[in-house]
Amino acid sequence: MSQSTISFAASSGKPMSGWLSLPDGNPGERYPGLLMIYEVFGLTEEMKRIARRLSENGYAVLIPDILNRPGPRAFCVLNAARTVLRGRGRELDDLAFAREFLESRPEVDPKRLGVMGFCLGGGFTVLLASSGYFRASAPFYADVPKAEGRLKGTCPTVASFGGKDKRLLPSAERLEKTLTHLGVPHDVKIYPDAGHGFMNEHSGFYAEKILPWLPVHLGYHEPSAEDSWKRLLDFFKAHLN
């Protein structure tokens, strides 16, 4: 397996950096490609760890660094959140360029693309799932649009939410109801003992001592995370392999 920092042309015409993780394999072999969109903490070692685990299971993974821009970090996050709410904006344009870069890689089968993301990235994942470019999507603890029309054309979706993350429970219920009504193959699960960010193993004082006490109960929850991994890999195997 190989992991490396890469760059590709973004919507501004300037290079955008990212992280590319590729499985070990035979020369000329092509793999399903995953566009992975990170949470508000950015391109952390934890995101790279998740990409590595995906590659160990046979996926080529690209994490575009969409928040790596000039200016205060909080301003970049706010702009990205606005893009999710509006359903249009520079970050979505950049993600389109990232997808094109991923599917152009010789290691990737462009007919087998998936998209996944966490928190902020989960919101982008929900939007991109209906773009027509992906065969499967996996949003984690994502905001889901209230208008059903914005989800028409959604690809098969496996989604995960924490039951203690009360703010996003309506999104989980809305996603289940809408995908059922639209006839989209899906697996939406709420983990009652988990909070926001339960899939991600963050470290450090802030992550370990402060975040778990926030109303969203942010923190890693191993039983929920491992069950999510199993559901995710089974779903991708069915729809991307």
N, C-alpha and C positions, 0 to 999 in steps of 0.2 A: 504494500500500500504506500502511496505517496501523498504528501500534503505540502502545499506551498502557497505563498502569496503570489497573486497574479494581478494583472490589470487589463482593462478592456475599455473601449470607447463608451462613454456615457451620453446622455441626452444633450449635455452641454457642449459636447465635442471634445471635452477634456477627459483624460483617463480616470477611471474609477478603479479603486483597488478591491480585492476580494480574497477569499480563501477557497482553494480548490482541493478536494480530497478525492483520490482515485483508488479503486481496488487493485490488488495484485491480480494479474491475469496473464493470459497468453497474448503474444503480439497480434494486433489486429482485432482483438475481441472488443465488442461494444456493449456498454452497460446501460441500464435505465439511468436517466439523469434526474437529479432532484435539485430544484431551486429552493434553498433554505433561507428564510428571512428571520433575522435575529430579533431579540427583545430589546427594550430600551437601553439595556446596559451595553449593547453593541457587540463587536466582534471579540468576544472574550475567549479565554481558554476553555471555558465550559461549552461554548458553541462549537469550538473546534473538536472537543471530545465527542460531542454528539455526532458531528460529521464523520469522525473517525469510526464510530460504531456503525454508522450507516454504510460506510465503505467496506467495513469488515463483512457486511451482509450483502455486498455486491452492487452498491450504488455509487455512481459518480455524483459528487455533491459540490455545488457552488454556493458560497455565502457572499453575496455582494455587500460591500461596506457602505450602505446607503446614507448613513449618518456622518460619514467622514467628510465634513465640509468646513469651510472657513466660518468662523463666528462661534458664539457660545453654544455649547452642547444642548442646553435647554431649549434654545431657539430652534435648533435642528429637529429635536424631538417634537416640539410643538407643531412645526410645519408638517412633519410626517403624519402626526395625528390628524391634522386638518385634511390632509390628502386622503386618508382613510375615510373620514366623514363625508367628504365631497365626492369621492370616487374618481377623482382626477387630480393630477398634479405631477410635479417633477419626479417624485420618488417612484410613482408608477411608471413613468416614462423610463427612468433608469432601470427598473426591474425588467422592462421589456427588452432593453439592450442586454441585460444580464442573461435573460433567457436565450436570446439569439446567440450570445457568446457560448453558453453551455451547449446548445444543440449543434453548434459548429465544431465542437471538439471531436477529434477522430475517435476518442474513447467512448463517445456517447451515441446511443441510438436515438435520433431526434423524434422518432415515433413513439418513444416510451418516456415521456417527461411527467414528473410529478412536482408538486409545490407543497411546502410545509413551512410553518412559522409559529412563533411563540409571542403571546401578548400583542404588542404592536405589530409584530410580524404575522401573528395569527389573523389580525384584521386585514392585512394585505393579502394573506392567503385566501381568505373568504372571497375577496374581490377578484383575485386572479383565477379562482376556480371556475368562474363562469366566462372566462375569456376565450375559451375554445382551443387553447394551446396545451392543456394538460389533461392527462388521463386519470389522475387521482390527486386528491389534496388531503392535507392533514393539518388543520388549524388547532392550536392549543390555546385554551383560555382566551378566546378571541371575541371582540365585539362583532355582532351580526346585525346587518342593516334591517330596519323594520319593514321596509318596502319589499314585498315578495318579488317584485319585478327585477330587483337588482341581483337576485339569485337564480333567475332563469338561465338555463344552459349550464348549470353547475355540474362539474364532473363528479364521479363517485368520491365520497368524502368520509374520512374517519376523523372524528373530532373528540377532544377531551377537555373536561372542565373540572375544577375543584368545587366540591359542595360547600366549603367554608368561604368561598369567594362569592359572597351573596350578590355583588353588583352584576356579575356576569351570568347568574342563573337564568334570568329572562332570555339572554342570548342563546344559551344552551337549549332551552325549551323552544325558542323561536326557530332555531336551526333544525331541530328534530321535526317539528311540525311542518315547516316549509319544505324540507327535502322529501318528507313523506308525501305531501300534497303534490309535489312536482314529479314524483316517481323516480327520484334519484337514489341509486344504491348508496347506503350510508350506514355508519356505525357511530352514533353519538352517545357518549357515556359521561355521567357525572360521578365523581369519586367523593363520597360523603366525608371521608376523613382527611381530605386534602384541601389545601388552599390554592391561591394563585401561585404560579411558577413551580408547581410540585414536581415537574419533570427536570428541573435544572438545579444542579449542585453548586450553588454559589458559596464562596468562602470569604473570610474576613470578618472583622468586628461588626460592620454595618449589616452584612448579610445574615450573620449568625445571631446577633443580639438585638437588632432594631427591627428589621423587616418582619420577623414572625409576629410582632406585636401590632402591626398595622391592621386596619379593618379587613384587608383582603387575606390576612393570614399567610403572607408569602413565605414559602420555604419548601425545600425538597421533602418529598414523602415517598420513600423507597417502594413500598408495596404498590402504590398507585402508579408510580413511574414505571416499574417493571411490567405491570399489567398493560400499561399504555404501549410500551415497547412491543409486547407480544401482539396486541391488536394492530398496531401500526405496521409491523413487518408482515403479518398475515394478510392485511388488506392490500398493501403494496404488492405482495407476491401475487395476489389474485388479479390485480388490475394493471400492473406494470410489467410483470414477468411473463 
